Amino acid sequence: MTNPHYPKIILSFAYRGCKVEIDRDRLDGHFIYAAWVNHDRGCAVAVPSAINTKDAIRQAKQWIDTKLD
């Protein structure tokens, strides 16, 4: 059985009625970041992989803006 991945949330904030959670993990010795978006209809991985927190936040906000507009 493979080991399950449990998110390691390092930052969360509200944006346009959604809760954004930034997850940090390691891949090949480097940190990678993902952004989960929780909203009234469920949750989604808006950003599966980003190189830093700033990029993950920017992409998550763009994802939310696209879905809400």
C-alpha positions in Angstrom: 0.0 0.0 0.0 1.3 3.4 -0.9 1.7 6.2 1.7 -1.2 8.7 1.5 -0.4 12.4 1.1 -1.6 14.6 3.9 -1.5 18.3 3.1 0.9 20.4 5.1 -1.0 23.7 5.1 1.5 26.6 5.8 -0.8 29.5 4.9 -4.5 30.1 4.5 -6.6 33.2 3.7 -10.0 34.2 2.4 -10.4 35.6 -1.1 -13.8 36.5 -2.7 -15.8 34.2 -0.4 -13.4 31.3 -0.8 -10.8 29.9 1.6 -7.4 29.4 0.0 -4.9 27.0 1.6 -1.3 26.8 0.5 0.3 23.3 0.9 4.1 22.7 0.9 5.7 19.4 0.0 9.1 18.2 -1.3 9.9 16.8 -4.7 13.4 15.7 -5.7 14.8 17.6 -2.7 13.0 20.9 -3.6 9.9 22.5 -2.0 6.8 22.7 -4.2 3.6 24.4 -3.4 0.0 23.7 -4.2 -3.2 25.7 -3.6 -6.5 24.3 -2.4 -9.6 26.4 -2.8 -12.6 25.7 -0.5 -15.9 27.2 -1.5 -19.6 26.7 -0.8 -19.9 23.8 -3.4 -16.8 21.9 -2.3 -13.1 22.1 -2.8 -10.5 21.9 -5.6 -6.8 21.8 -6.2 -6.6 25.1 -8.1 -2.8 25.0 -8.4 -1.2 21.5 -8.4 2.4 22.8 -8.5 4.1 26.1 -8.0 7.7 27.1 -7.4 7.0 29.4 -4.4 4.2 30.6 -2.2 3.8 33.9 -4.1 3.3 32.0 -7.4 0.8 29.6 -5.8 -1.2 32.6 -4.3 -1.2 34.4 -7.6 -2.4 31.4 -9.6 -5.1 30.5 -7.0 -6.5 34.0 -7.1 -6.6 33.8 -11.0 -8.3 30.5 -10.7 -11.0 31.9 -8.4 -11.4 35.0 -10.6 -12.0 32.8 -13.6 -14.5 30.6 -11.9 -16.5 33.5 -10.3 -16.6 35.8 -13.4 
